Amino acid sequence: MIEYLSAIVGMLILMLLVGLGRILLGPSTADRMLASQLFSTAGVSILILLAIIQNQSALINVALVLAVLAPLTLITFIRLRKKPL
Amino acid sequence: MSLLDVFTVIMTASGFFFFFAGSIGLLRFPDVFCRLHALTKADNLGLGLIVLGVLPQAASIFDALQITFIWLLIMVAGAVSCYLVANQAIETLSEDTVGQSDKINDLSMKKTTKPTINSSAGSTTNEF
């Protein structure tokens, strides 16, 4: 089971690297922010899987912090793009 | 392997499949809205399936509750950020094409005033 979950984590990291190619390609800044959205979701799932694999509940708290902070980057991005505040 | 382990294997594998589909969609789809569609739906479903598969393996009931809470939080955050990015993309789109909403207004106004356009063709086009 642990080997299987580790393989899933490895494939998720590879998929994340492939998906981050959108940061290089993306024509608009919104596309690049979407890649960071992918990073947050995949990162949370990787952290949850790692918490199960290593049997460390603290990593679940790390995933929680990432899940809370990830939308804030996007909200800040949207607020900065609006011209008058 | 017990039955719960089989459940975990199936759920995490399908969750990874949806993650993979979302990331391929992010790379291959043509514009921002299609990419939003691929990312926010497929990725949240993939995370949900992985969380569902991991739940039987959790060390305590508190950990399982916390993982479920993280999943709900990600779903809400995904919906909000999808809305915000789509709104932003629509605004920049309309700025690029000299005001999409203004163009729609022009079209509707021209439709209502079509007889006058036909009767005096040269003058009305300068108004807009």
Backbone of each chain as ProteinMPNN parsed JSONL, in Angstrom:
{"seq_chain_A": "MIEYLSAIVGMLILMLLVGLGRILLGPSTADRMLASQLFSTAGVSILILLAIIQNQSALINVALVLAVLAPLTLITFIRLRKKPL", "coords_chain_A": {"N_chain_A": [[0.825, -1.202, 0.0], [1.921, 1.246, 0.848], [3.974, 1.552, -0.998], [2.483, 1.732, -3.322], [1.008, 4.114, -2.888], [3.157, 5.869, -2.772], [4.027, 5.712, -5.401], [1.85, 6.913, -6.643], [2.163, 9.5, -5.622], [4.598, 10.203, -6.821], [3.851, 10.188, -9.54], [1.981, 12.222, -9.473], [3.624, 14.407, -8.947], [5.155, 14.479, -11.266], [3.112, 15.026, -13.106], [2.409, 17.519, -12.197], [4.698, 18.972, -12.857], [4.526, 18.843, -15.641], [2.132, 20.248, -15.999], [2.889, 22.739, -15.132], [4.125, 23.773, -17.285], [2.415, 25.463, -18.513], [2.88, 27.903, -17.369], [5.158, 28.761, -18.67], [4.196, 28.791, -21.317], [1.783, 30.231, -21.321], [-0.246, 32.792, -22.673], [-1.572, 35.026, -21.446], [-1.571, 36.712, -18.217], [-3.495, 35.618, -16.589], [-3.648, 32.96, -17.349], [-1.243, 32.041, -16.375], [-1.651, 32.342, -13.663], [-3.563, 30.392, -13.38], [-2.079, 28.09, -13.592], [-0.813, 28.206, -11.167], [-2.967, 27.723, -9.573], [-3.461, 25.051, -10.212], [-1.148, 24.063, -9.073], [-1.699, 24.469, -6.356], [-3.909, 22.744, -5.835], [-2.907, 20.208, -6.594], [-0.685, 20.168, -4.958], [-1.832, 20.112, -2.388], [-3.076, 17.597, -2.466], [-0.835, 15.956, -2.771], [0.466, 16.464, -0.361], [-1.401, 15.431, 1.465], [-1.365, 12.74, 0.754], [1.303, 12.173, 1.381], [1.207, 12.539, 4.133], [-0.305, 10.348, 4.859], [1.359, 8.286, 3.968], [3.79, 8.603, 5.412], [2.771, 8.53, 7.906], [2.351, 10.79, 9.461], [0.702, 13.178, 11.138], [1.093, 15.872, 11.121], [1.652, 16.795, 8.6], [-0.803, 17.011, 7.455], [-1.742, 19.331, 8.553], [-0.035, 21.092, 7.276], [-0.971, 20.831, 4.684], [-3.471, 21.923, 5.078], [-2.823, 24.602, 5.623], [-1.707, 25.312, 3.164], [-3.979, 25.02, 1.578], [-5.538, 27.06, 2.591], [-4.026, 29.355, 2.047], [-3.598, 29.373, -0.709], [-5.881, 30.283, -2.377], [-5.74, 32.947, -1.639], [-3.57, 34.091, -2.981], [-4.555, 34.183, -5.579], [-6.758, 35.86, -5.251], [-5.469, 38.205, -4.459], [-4.047, 38.693, -6.803], [-6.152, 39.25, -8.584], [-7.183, 41.541, -7.373], [-5.052, 43.29, -7.671], [-4.948, 43.612, -10.409], [-7.189, 45.084, -11.02], [-7.951, 48.393, -11.905], [-8.622, 51.094, -10.536], [-8.6, 51.451, -6.99]], "CA_chain_A": [[0.0, 0.0, 0.0], [2.779, 2.428, 0.931], [4.661, 1.695, -2.284], [1.505, 2.193, -4.309], [0.727, 5.54, -2.658], [4.353, 6.62, -3.166], [4.008, 5.816, -6.863], [0.861, 7.942, -6.984], [2.772, 10.805, -5.33], [5.585, 10.487, -7.866], [3.173, 10.529, -10.791], [1.373, 13.546, -9.288], [4.668, 15.429, -9.075], [5.473, 14.574, -12.698], [1.992, 15.704, -13.746], [2.508, 18.924, -11.793], [5.752, 19.586, -13.665], [3.994, 19.018, -16.992], [1.127, 21.296, -15.975], [3.528, 24.041, -14.933], [4.528, 24.287, -18.593], [1.512, 26.549, -18.884], [3.488, 29.168, -16.945], [6.039, 29.192, -19.754], [3.471, 29.012, -22.566], [0.579, 31.036, -21.198], [-0.169, 34.142, -23.241], [-1.986, 36.067, -20.504], [-1.192, 36.426, -16.826], [-4.532, 34.775, -15.977], [-3.25, 31.567, -17.593], [-0.15, 31.688, -15.464], [-2.229, 32.153, -12.341], [-4.264, 29.104, -13.381], [-1.085, 27.056, -13.285], [-0.596, 28.203, -9.712], [-4.143, 27.043, -9.009], [-3.16, 23.613, -10.335], [-0.112, 23.764, -8.08], [-2.278, 24.377, -5.012], [-4.723, 21.524, -5.678], [-2.044, 19.023, -6.628], [0.164, 20.196, -3.769], [-2.61, 19.646, -1.236], [-3.267, 16.141, -2.525], [0.469, 15.334, -2.515], [0.747, 16.542, 1.084], [-2.277, 14.491, 2.172], [-0.841, 11.384, 0.517], [2.538, 12.024, 2.159], [0.846, 12.375, 5.537], [-0.728, 8.958, 5.048], [2.497, 7.389, 3.75], [4.761, 8.7, 6.506], [2.027, 8.421, 9.154], [2.598, 12.014, 10.229], [-0.493, 14.015, 11.047], [1.464, 17.281, 10.989], [1.614, 17.168, 7.185], [-2.181, 17.408, 7.134], [-1.827, 20.755, 8.884], [0.641, 21.813, 6.191], [-1.913, 20.856, 3.566], [-4.528, 22.88, 5.433], [-2.28, 25.957, 5.436], [-1.605, 25.538, 1.72], [-5.336, 25.182, 1.046], [-6.054, 28.37, 2.988], [-3.256, 30.453, 1.461], [-3.564, 29.352, -2.175], [-6.805, 31.219, -3.013], [-5.393, 34.344, -1.347], [-2.708, 34.6, -4.053], [-5.383, 34.504, -6.738], [-7.57, 37.031, -4.934], [-4.559, 39.35, -4.525], [-3.777, 38.937, -8.223], [-7.311, 39.908, -9.186], [-7.288, 42.888, -6.806], [-3.995, 44.144, -8.231], [-5.206, 43.901, -11.812], [-8.223, 46.106, -11.146], [-7.209, 49.653, -12.0], [-8.734, 51.954, -9.352], [-9.003, 50.754, -5.769]], "C_chain_A": [[0.867, 1.263, 0.0], [3.519, 2.649, -0.384], [3.71, 2.243, -3.341], [1.223, 3.692, -4.138], [1.936, 6.396, -3.016], [4.426, 6.772, -4.678], [3.005, 6.866, -7.315], [1.444, 9.332, -6.743], [3.771, 11.181, -6.409], [4.931, 10.891, -9.167], [2.502, 11.895, -10.689], [2.414, 14.65, -9.456], [5.053, 15.603, -10.546], [4.38, 15.344, -13.442], [2.015, 17.199, -13.444], [3.564, 19.641, -12.626], [5.264, 19.826, -15.087], [3.01, 20.178, -17.024], [1.739, 22.671, -15.797], [4.115, 24.593, -16.234], [3.634, 25.415, -19.065], [2.059, 27.901, -18.43], [4.426, 29.689, -18.026], [5.239, 29.582, -20.986], [2.52, 30.192, -22.47], [0.643, 32.429, -21.761], [-0.531, 35.225, -22.232], [-1.542, 35.702, -19.094], [-2.232, 35.566, -16.13], [-4.2, 33.3, -16.181], [-2.166, 31.132, -16.622], [-0.669, 31.5, -14.041], [-3.003, 30.845, -12.254], [-3.299, 27.975, -13.085], [-0.787, 27.033, -11.795], [-1.783, 27.579, -8.984], [-3.957, 25.528, -9.071], [-2.134, 23.197, -9.29], [-0.725, 23.601, -6.694], [-3.065, 23.085, -4.84], [-3.844, 20.281, -5.641], [-1.14, 18.983, -5.406], [-0.563, 19.711, -2.535], [-2.776, 18.13, -1.279], [-1.955, 15.407, -2.279], [0.774, 15.334, -1.021], [-0.123, 15.573, 1.879], [-1.768, 13.059, 2.001], [0.434, 11.152, 1.31], [2.247, 11.84, 3.64], [0.407, 10.947, 5.819], [0.474, 8.021, 4.959], [3.424, 7.399, 4.957], [4.112, 8.615, 7.877], [2.316, 9.607, 10.08], [1.413, 12.951, 10.055], [-0.15, 15.484, 10.839], [1.389, 17.722, 9.537], [0.188, 17.54, 6.753], [-2.386, 18.876, 7.476], [-1.144, 21.6, 7.825], [-0.284, 21.924, 4.982], [-3.031, 21.855, 3.826], [-4.05, 24.31, 5.215], [-2.168, 26.285, 3.954], [-2.986, 25.78, 1.119], [-5.915, 26.531, 1.423], [-5.353, 29.477, 2.22], [-3.331, 30.508, -0.071], [-4.601, 30.277, -2.813], [-6.464, 32.678, -2.735], [-4.485, 34.923, -2.422], [-3.549, 35.018, -5.25], [-6.216, 35.755, -6.482], [-6.705, 38.292, -4.981], [-4.251, 39.722, -5.961], [-4.921, 39.684, -8.882], [-7.434, 41.345, -8.677], [-6.239, 43.819, -7.404], [-4.291, 44.516, -9.671], [-6.296, 44.95, -11.994], [-7.571, 47.483, -11.033], [-7.41, 50.57, -10.793], [-9.168, 51.135, -8.143], [-9.633, 51.772, -4.815]], "O_chain_A": [[0.601, 2.216, -0.732], [3.676, 3.784, -0.834], [4.076, 3.099, -4.146], [1.202, 4.442, -5.113], [1.781, 7.516, -3.504], [4.831, 7.817, -5.187], [3.265, 7.621, -8.252], [1.249, 10.239, -7.552], [3.803, 12.324, -6.865], [5.386, 11.821, -9.834], [2.447, 12.643, -11.665], [2.128, 15.699, -10.033], [5.252, 16.724, -11.016], [4.664, 16.193, -14.287], [1.692, 18.03, -14.292], [3.359, 20.778, -13.053], [5.542, 20.869, -15.678], [3.032, 20.995, -17.944], [1.177, 23.665, -16.256], [4.551, 25.743, -16.282], [4.026, 26.225, -19.905], [1.745, 28.93, -19.028], [4.492, 30.892, -18.278], [5.549, 30.579, -21.637], [2.438, 31.031, -23.367], [1.516, 33.2, -21.364], [0.147, 36.25, -22.172], [-1.189, 34.558, -18.808], [-1.905, 34.854, -15.18], [-4.439, 32.479, -15.295], [-2.17, 30.01, -16.117], [-0.205, 30.63, -13.305], [-3.095, 30.248, -11.181], [-3.654, 27.011, -12.407], [-0.539, 25.972, -11.222], [-1.628, 26.984, -7.917], [-4.254, 24.815, -8.113], [-2.233, 22.123, -8.697], [-0.332, 22.711, -5.939], [-2.919, 22.399, -3.828], [-4.004, 19.416, -4.78], [-0.854, 17.911, -4.872], [0.006, 18.984, -1.721], [-2.635, 17.456, -0.259], [-1.949, 14.35, -1.648], [1.27, 14.348, -0.477], [0.339, 14.965, 2.845], [-1.738, 12.274, 2.949], [0.637, 10.068, 1.856], [2.937, 11.088, 4.328], [0.701, 10.396, 6.88], [0.608, 7.088, 5.75], [3.802, 6.345, 5.468], [4.802, 8.624, 8.896], [2.498, 9.456, 11.288], [1.155, 13.451, 8.96], [-1.007, 16.265, 10.424], [1.097, 18.885, 9.256], [0.001, 18.295, 5.799], [-3.113, 19.586, 6.78], [-1.606, 22.696, 7.505], [-0.368, 22.973, 4.342], [-3.484, 22.546, 2.914], [-4.788, 25.139, 4.682], [-2.492, 27.395, 3.531], [-3.148, 26.641, 0.255], [-6.701, 27.098, 0.664], [-5.994, 30.434, 1.785], [-3.148, 31.572, -0.662], [-4.242, 31.013, -3.732], [-6.849, 33.559, -3.504], [-4.597, 36.103, -2.755], [-3.305, 36.057, -5.863], [-6.37, 36.602, -7.361], [-7.144, 39.328, -5.48], [-4.196, 40.901, -6.311], [-4.705, 40.629, -9.641], [-7.749, 42.256, -9.443], [-6.505, 45.002, -7.62], [-3.933, 45.605, -10.118], [-6.327, 45.636, -13.016], [-6.733, 47.705, -10.16], [-6.444, 50.815, -10.07], [-10.001, 50.236, -8.258], [-10.051, 51.411, -3.715]]}, "seq_chain_B": "MSLLDVFTVIMTASGFFFFFAGSIGLLRFPDVFCRLHALTKADNLGLGLIVLGVLPQAASIFDALQITFIWLLIMVAGAVSCYLVANQAIETLSEDTVGQSDKINDLSMKKTTKPTINSSAGSTTNEF", "coords_chain_B": {"N_chain_B": [[-4.483, -8.041, 0.853], [-6.975, -6.027, 2.057], [-10.505, -5.273, 1.812], [-10.861, -2.542, 2.098], [-8.381, -1.586, 1.333], [-8.383, -2.189, -1.381], [-10.413, -0.479, -2.149], [-9.125, 1.982, -1.593], [-7.016, 1.858, -3.468], [-8.399, 1.883, -5.928], [-9.798, 4.326, -5.784], [-7.759, 6.303, -5.445], [-6.346, 5.896, -7.784], [-8.224, 6.591, -9.769], [-8.621, 9.213, -9.007], [-6.086, 10.262, -9.56], [-6.197, 9.949, -12.301], [-8.139, 11.851, -13.005], [-6.841, 14.18, -12.189], [-4.71, 14.123, -13.967], [-6.071, 14.397, -16.407], [-7.075, 16.981, -16.038], [-4.705, 18.475, -15.976], [-3.653, 17.989, -18.496], [-5.677, 19.173, -19.962], [-5.314, 21.805, -19.14], [-2.966, 22.341, -20.454], [-3.583, 21.952, -23.171], [-5.967, 23.144, -24.015], [-7.685, 25.8, -25.827], [-8.314, 28.565, -24.925], [-8.647, 30.914, -22.116], [-11.021, 30.377, -20.743], [-11.779, 27.757, -21.377], [-9.595, 26.49, -20.237], [-9.971, 27.142, -17.559], [-12.307, 25.706, -17.123], [-11.376, 23.067, -17.451], [-9.486, 22.93, -15.405], [-10.66, 23.741, -12.861], [-12.829, 22.025, -12.521], [-12.064, 19.302, -13.127], [-9.773, 18.994, -11.563], [-10.669, 19.478, -8.947], [-12.408, 17.359, -8.676], [-10.607, 15.253, -8.901], [-9.028, 15.67, -6.614], [-11.012, 15.267, -4.694], [-11.597, 12.537, -5.086], [-9.142, 11.378, -4.423], [-8.954, 12.13, -1.737], [-11.186, 10.773, -0.75], [-10.349, 8.161, -1.202], [-8.181, 8.035, 0.505], [-9.186, 8.303, 3.022], [-9.98, 5.821, 4.459], [-7.458, 4.986, 5.239], [-6.574, 6.73, 7.11], [-5.013, 7.845, 10.188], [-6.365, 8.534, 12.564], [-9.697, 9.382, 13.687], [-9.897, 12.073, 13.846], [-7.95, 13.009, 12.061], [-9.1, 12.116, 9.683], [-11.411, 13.683, 9.624], [-10.226, 16.186, 9.414], [-8.974, 16.035, 6.92], [-11.2, 15.788, 5.275], [-12.324, 18.283, 5.747], [-10.38, 19.933, 4.614], [-10.722, 19.253, 1.956], [-13.321, 20.246, 1.463], [-12.808, 22.958, 1.85], [-11.018, 23.458, -0.267], [-12.752, 23.059, -2.383], [-14.595, 25.213, -2.114], [-12.8, 27.355, -2.34], [-11.845, 26.895, -4.918], [-14.139, 27.336, -6.463], [-14.64, 30.065, -5.96], [-12.245, 31.29, -6.854], [-12.256, 30.525, -9.5], [-14.483, 31.914, -10.469], [-13.551, 34.548, -10.071], [-11.271, 34.694, -11.734], [-12.425, 34.214, -14.224], [-14.12, 36.422, -14.422], [-12.224, 38.482, -14.469], [-10.916, 37.788, -16.853], [-12.934, 38.179, -18.722], [-13.244, 40.942, -18.487], [-10.73, 41.943, -19.375], [-10.83, 40.943, -21.925], [-12.949, 42.412, -23.037], [-11.823, 44.898, -22.9], [-9.776, 44.652, -24.727], [-11.088, 44.302, -27.17], [-12.247, 46.8, -27.785], [-14.357, 47.275, -25.939], [-16.574, 45.044, -25.214], [-19.174, 44.953, -24.126], [-20.151, 47.437, -24.845], [-20.186, 47.088, -27.547], [-22.159, 45.181, -27.817], [-24.325, 46.68, -26.925], [-24.387, 48.592, -28.972], [-25.105, 46.983, -31.126], [-27.697, 46.169, -30.4], [-28.969, 48.626, -30.337], [-28.709, 49.387, -32.969], [-30.303, 47.501, -34.124], [-32.835, 48.229, -33.232], [-33.083, 50.679, -34.412], [-33.136, 50.195, -37.065], [-34.727, 50.814, -39.436], [-34.258, 53.593, -39.746], [-31.565, 53.589, -40.297], [-31.554, 52.352, -42.734], [-32.977, 54.2, -44.219], [-31.534, 56.627, -44.084], [-28.546, 56.232, -44.879], [-25.89, 57.16, -44.663], [-25.526, 58.96, -42.478], [-26.14, 57.861, -39.917], [-24.216, 55.985, -39.201], [-22.071, 57.39, -38.291], [-22.785, 58.199, -35.788], [-22.296, 56.202, -33.888]], "CA_chain_B": [[-5.164, -6.75, 0.725], [-8.369, -6.062, 2.498], [-11.445, -4.594, 0.91], [-10.616, -1.107, 2.184], [-7.198, -1.287, 0.532], [-8.823, -2.189, -2.777], [-11.137, 0.796, -2.304], [-8.125, 3.047, -1.666], [-6.291, 1.779, -4.737], [-9.267, 2.306, -7.039], [-10.144, 5.741, -5.668], [-6.607, 7.165, -5.71], [-5.992, 5.793, -9.202], [-9.145, 7.406, -10.562], [-8.312, 10.603, -8.687], [-4.925, 10.671, -10.355], [-6.631, 10.064, -13.705], [-8.8, 13.145, -13.219], [-5.788, 15.19, -12.107], [-3.962, 14.083, -15.226], [-6.933, 14.978, -17.433], [-7.122, 18.426, -15.824], [-3.453, 19.123, -16.341], [-3.581, 17.945, -19.962], [-6.585, 20.204, -20.443], [-4.673, 23.106, -18.923], [-1.938, 22.557, -21.47], [-3.978, 21.802, -24.564], [-7.168, 23.873, -24.407], [-7.285, 26.995, -26.561], [-8.354, 29.887, -24.284], [-8.66, 30.936, -20.65], [-12.258, 29.826, -20.177], [-11.683, 26.297, -21.486], [-8.613, 26.031, -19.245], [-10.648, 27.22, -16.262], [-13.239, 24.582, -17.063], [-10.611, 21.834, -17.23], [-8.738, 22.945, -14.139], [-11.436, 23.811, -11.621], [-13.731, 20.875, -12.341], [-11.382, 18.004, -13.102], [-8.828, 18.917, -10.45], [-11.385, 19.319, -7.682], [-12.915, 15.985, -8.624], [-9.463, 14.383, -8.619], [-8.685, 15.812, -5.193], [-12.064, 14.623, -3.925], [-11.453, 11.077, -5.152], [-7.958, 10.988, -3.653], [-9.318, 12.264, -0.323], [-12.094, 9.665, -0.441], [-9.591, 6.92, -1.143], [-7.207, 8.068, 1.602], [-9.9, 8.321, 4.308], [-9.875, 4.591, 5.269], [-6.09, 4.771, 5.713], [-6.19, 7.777, 8.068], [-4.587, 7.283, 11.476], [-7.408, 8.704, 13.578], [-10.927, 9.981, 13.161], [-9.642, 13.506, 13.743], [-7.251, 13.215, 10.789], [-10.067, 11.943, 8.593], [-12.255, 14.876, 9.606], [-9.453, 17.331, 8.928], [-8.779, 15.864, 5.475], [-12.473, 16.126, 4.639], [-12.47, 19.729, 5.834], [-9.486, 20.525, 3.602], [-11.34, 19.062, 0.652], [-14.419, 21.214, 1.335], [-12.188, 24.279, 1.708], [-10.493, 23.564, -1.625], [-13.885, 23.192, -3.306], [-15.089, 26.59, -2.033], [-11.766, 28.24, -2.889], [-11.798, 26.695, -6.357], [-15.292, 28.002, -7.072], [-14.462, 31.519, -5.873], [-11.154, 31.773, -7.708], [-12.689, 30.346, -10.891], [-15.349, 33.055, -10.789], [-12.766, 35.783, -10.139], [-10.417, 34.688, -12.924], [-13.279, 34.346, -15.408], [-14.55, 37.811, -14.463], [-11.065, 39.258, -14.914], [-10.644, 37.497, -18.259], [-13.967, 38.841, -19.519], [-12.966, 42.38, -18.501], [-9.6, 42.231, -20.257], [-11.277, 40.644, -23.285], [-13.749, 43.505, -23.558], [-10.93, 46.039, -23.112], [-8.99, 44.436, -25.943], [-11.896, 44.444, -28.377], [-12.903, 48.104, -27.725], [-15.611, 47.266, -25.2], [-17.522, 44.04, -25.689], [-20.537, 45.299, -23.726], [-20.554, 48.556, -25.682], [-20.486, 46.571, -28.877], [-23.478, 44.54, -27.745], [-25.299, 47.765, -26.875], [-24.48, 49.166, -30.303], [-25.852, 46.083, -31.994], [-29.124, 46.206, -30.073], [-29.492, 49.929, -30.747], [-28.834, 49.407, -34.423], [-31.448, 46.674, -34.501], [-34.087, 48.961, -33.018], [-33.143, 51.835, -35.313], [-32.733, 49.743, -38.394], [-35.358, 51.544, -40.544], [-33.621, 54.881, -39.989], [-30.28, 53.341, -40.956], [-31.817, 52.064, -44.138], [-33.471, 55.368, -44.932], [-30.433, 57.573, -44.267], [-27.458, 55.288, -44.613], [-24.589, 57.747, -44.378], [-25.393, 59.797, -41.284], [-26.278, 57.168, -38.642], [-23.025, 55.214, -38.835], [-21.124, 58.248, -37.58], [-23.196, 58.408, -34.408], [-21.727, 55.201, -32.991]], "C_chain_B": [[-6.615, -6.881, 1.161], [-9.24, -5.282, 1.52], [-11.215, -3.085, 0.92], [-9.394, -0.71, 1.37], [-7.54, -1.26, -0.951], [-9.566, -0.891, -3.094], [-10.157, 1.962, -2.455], [-7.412, 3.052, -3.01], [-7.145, 2.312, -5.874], [-9.509, 3.809, -6.977], [-8.945, 6.643, -5.967], [-6.193, 7.092, -7.18], [-6.927, 6.63, -10.056], [-8.955, 8.889, -10.251], [-7.117, 11.107, -9.463], [-5.301, 10.829, -11.819], [-7.271, 11.424, -13.955], [-7.81, 14.303, -13.115], [-5.028, 15.291, -13.428], [-4.773, 14.728, -16.346], [-6.991, 16.498, -17.284], [-5.849, 19.108, -16.261], [-3.217, 19.076, -17.846], [-4.484, 19.018, -20.565], [-6.001, 21.593, -20.274], [-3.634, 23.39, -20.0], [-2.521, 22.693, -22.867], [-5.155, 22.682, -24.976], [-6.822, 25.256, -24.947], [-7.311, 28.304, -25.78], [-8.592, 29.757, -22.784], [-9.884, 30.218, -20.098], [-12.259, 28.303, -20.259], [-10.708, 25.766, -20.444], [-9.195, 26.079, -17.84], [-11.565, 26.033, -16.067], [-12.484, 23.295, -16.742], [-10.046, 21.81, -15.815], [-9.67, 22.844, -12.943], [-12.332, 22.597, -11.438], [-12.941, 19.59, -12.171], [-10.455, 17.891, -11.897], [-9.541, 18.757, -9.114], [-11.957, 17.918, -7.549], [-11.774, 15.014, -8.305], [-9.058, 14.449, -7.159], [-9.718, 15.128, -4.319], [-11.921, 13.108, -3.92], [-10.248, 10.609, -4.35], [-8.254, 11.069, -2.156], [-10.212, 11.11, 0.112], [-11.328, 8.346, -0.317], [-8.667, 6.862, 0.059], [-7.903, 7.937, 2.963], [-9.825, 7.001, 5.095], [-8.481, 4.357, 5.841], [-5.69, 5.764, 6.799], [-5.951, 7.185, 9.452], [-5.688, 7.384, 12.52], [-8.626, 9.348, 12.928], [-10.757, 11.487, 13.005], [-8.935, 13.843, 12.432], [-8.221, 13.106, 9.623], [-10.967, 13.157, 8.485], [-11.507, 16.068, 9.028], [-9.23, 17.246, 7.414], [-10.065, 16.224, 4.734], [-12.708, 17.63, 4.647], [-11.597, 20.436, 4.793], [-10.111, 20.402, 2.22], [-12.479, 20.064, 0.434], [-13.876, 22.62, 1.117], [-11.67, 24.483, 0.291], [-11.625, 23.731, -2.63], [-14.401, 24.629, -3.306], [-14.087, 27.548, -2.676], [-11.694, 28.111, -4.403], [-12.948, 27.408, -7.051], [-15.093, 29.51, -7.095], [-13.388, 31.99, -6.84], [-11.482, 31.573, -9.178], [-13.556, 31.511, -11.335], [-14.521, 34.316, -10.979], [-11.927, 35.829, -11.413], [-11.252, 34.853, -14.185], [-13.756, 35.783, -15.56], [-13.44, 38.707, -15.0], [-10.797, 39.047, -16.399], [-11.673, 38.158, -19.153], [-13.684, 40.335, -19.602], [-11.814, 42.711, -19.446], [-9.973, 41.962, -21.704], [-12.035, 41.821, -23.855], [-12.9, 44.758, -23.728], [-10.171, 45.897, -24.417], [-9.805, 44.701, -27.198], [-12.783, 45.674, -28.298], [-14.283, 47.998, -27.079], [-16.63, 46.288, -25.724], [-18.956, 44.438, -25.351], [-21.033, 46.48, -24.551], [-20.941, 48.079, -27.067], [-21.865, 45.919, -28.903], [-24.566, 45.61, -27.703], [-25.489, 48.397, -28.247], [-25.334, 48.305, -31.212], [-27.344, 46.163, -31.707], [-29.722, 47.536, -30.491], [-29.663, 49.989, -32.26], [-30.021, 48.578, -34.89], [-32.746, 47.469, -34.361], [-34.207, 50.111, -34.007], [-32.787, 51.436, -36.735], [-33.42, 50.513, -39.541], [-34.673, 52.873, -40.825], [-32.261, 54.685, -40.659], [-30.502, 53.116, -42.444], [-32.225, 53.32, -44.904], [-32.349, 56.383, -45.154], [-29.134, 56.857, -43.91], [-26.206, 55.987, -44.119], [-24.47, 58.366, -42.994], [-25.354, 58.959, -40.007], [-25.03, 56.394, -38.266], [-22.021, 56.087, -38.088], [-21.503, 58.438, -36.118], [-22.524, 57.431, -33.455], [-20.217, 55.118, -33.18]], "O_chain_B": [[-7.361, -7.736, 0.684], [-8.758, -4.714, 0.54], [-11.351, -2.423, -0.109], [-9.362, 0.371, 0.782], [-7.047, -0.411, -1.692], [-9.379, -0.288, -4.151], [-10.326, 2.818, -3.324], [-7.222, 4.104, -3.621], [-6.674, 3.103, -6.692], [-9.436, 4.493, -7.998], [-9.092, 7.644, -6.668], [-5.747, 8.083, -7.757], [-6.475, 7.313, -10.975], [-9.111, 9.731, -11.135], [-7.118, 12.23, -9.966], [-4.799, 11.72, -12.504], [-7.001, 12.074, -14.965], [-7.915, 15.285, -13.849], [-4.747, 16.379, -13.931], [-4.242, 15.507, -17.137], [-6.962, 17.222, -18.278], [-5.888, 20.19, -16.846], [-2.648, 20.008, -18.416], [-4.123, 19.683, -21.536], [-6.162, 22.457, -21.137], [-3.444, 24.536, -20.408], [-2.01, 23.471, -23.672], [-5.333, 22.946, -26.166], [-5.795, 25.828, -24.581], [-6.396, 29.11, -25.952], [-8.721, 28.656, -22.25], [-9.788, 29.524, -19.086], [-12.689, 27.631, -19.322], [-10.95, 24.724, -19.836], [-8.955, 25.186, -17.027], [-11.606, 25.429, -14.995], [-12.894, 22.526, -15.873], [-10.122, 20.797, -15.119], [-9.501, 21.965, -12.098], [-12.572, 22.178, -10.306], [-13.122, 18.87, -11.19], [-10.356, 16.83, -11.281], [-9.092, 18.005, -8.249], [-11.991, 17.353, -6.456], [-11.951, 14.07, -7.535], [-8.779, 13.425, -6.534], [-9.373, 14.486, -3.327], [-12.1, 12.464, -2.886], [-10.304, 9.58, -3.678], [-7.857, 10.188, -1.393], [-10.034, 10.539, 1.188], [-11.617, 7.525, 0.553], [-8.391, 5.783, 0.582], [-7.285, 7.513, 3.939], [-9.622, 7.048, 6.309], [-8.326, 3.619, 6.814], [-4.596, 5.664, 7.354], [-6.565, 6.194, 9.848], [-5.923, 6.441, 13.275], [-8.584, 9.793, 11.781], [-11.386, 12.106, 12.147], [-9.268, 14.827, 11.772], [-8.171, 13.904, 8.687], [-11.259, 13.618, 7.381], [-12.06, 16.857, 8.261], [-9.289, 18.257, 6.714], [-10.028, 16.882, 3.695], [-13.226, 18.19, 3.681], [-12.021, 21.411, 4.172], [-10.041, 21.328, 1.412], [-12.593, 20.659, -0.637], [-14.406, 23.382, 0.308], [-11.856, 25.552, -0.291], [-11.483, 24.456, -3.615], [-14.622, 25.206, -4.37], [-14.459, 28.432, -3.448], [-11.502, 29.106, -5.101], [-12.76, 28.014, -8.105], [-15.342, 30.162, -8.109], [-13.582, 32.967, -7.563], [-11.042, 32.354, -10.021], [-13.391, 32.035, -12.436], [-14.745, 35.072, -11.924], [-11.868, 36.855, -12.091], [-10.843, 35.549, -15.114], [-13.799, 36.315, -16.67], [-13.664, 39.564, -15.855], [-10.489, 39.994, -17.122], [-11.334, 38.648, -20.23], [-13.858, 40.94, -20.66], [-11.908, 43.655, -20.23], [-9.504, 42.651, -22.609], [-11.819, 42.207, -25.004], [-13.193, 45.595, -24.583], [-9.943, 46.875, -25.129], [-9.295, 45.252, -28.173], [-13.947, 45.62, -28.694], [-15.258, 48.55, -27.588], [-17.456, 46.631, -26.569], [-19.855, 44.287, -26.178], [-22.206, 46.526, -24.92], [-21.882, 48.582, -27.681], [-22.63, 46.07, -29.855], [-25.601, 45.477, -28.355], [-26.614, 48.704, -28.645], [-26.17, 48.804, -31.966], [-28.162, 46.217, -32.625], [-30.863, 47.581, -30.953], [-30.627, 50.562, -32.769], [-30.662, 48.886, -35.894], [-33.63, 47.412, -35.216], [-35.315, 50.479, -34.398], [-32.22, 52.215, -37.501], [-32.759, 50.836, -40.528], [-34.513, 53.258, -41.983], [-31.845, 55.5, -41.483], [-29.757, 53.61, -43.29], [-31.877, 53.493, -46.072], [-32.209, 56.935, -46.245], [-28.691, 56.887, -42.762], [-25.519, 55.465, -43.24], [-23.399, 58.301, -42.39], [-24.609, 59.3, -39.088], [-24.808, 56.166, -37.077], [-21.202, 55.569, -37.327], [-20.658, 58.794, -35.296], [-22.21, 57.798, -32.323], [-19.554, 54.326, -32.51]]}, "name": "protein", "num_of_chains": 2, "seq": "MIEYLSAIVGMLILMLLVGLGRILLGPSTADRMLASQLFSTAGVSILILLAIIQNQSALINVALVLAVLAPLTLITFIRLRKKPLMSLLDVFTVIMTASGFFFFFAGSIGLLRFPDVFCRLHALTKADNLGLGLIVLGVLPQAASIFDALQITFIWLLIMVAGAVSCYLVANQAIETLSEDTVGQSDKINDLSMKKTTKPTINSSAGSTTNEF"}
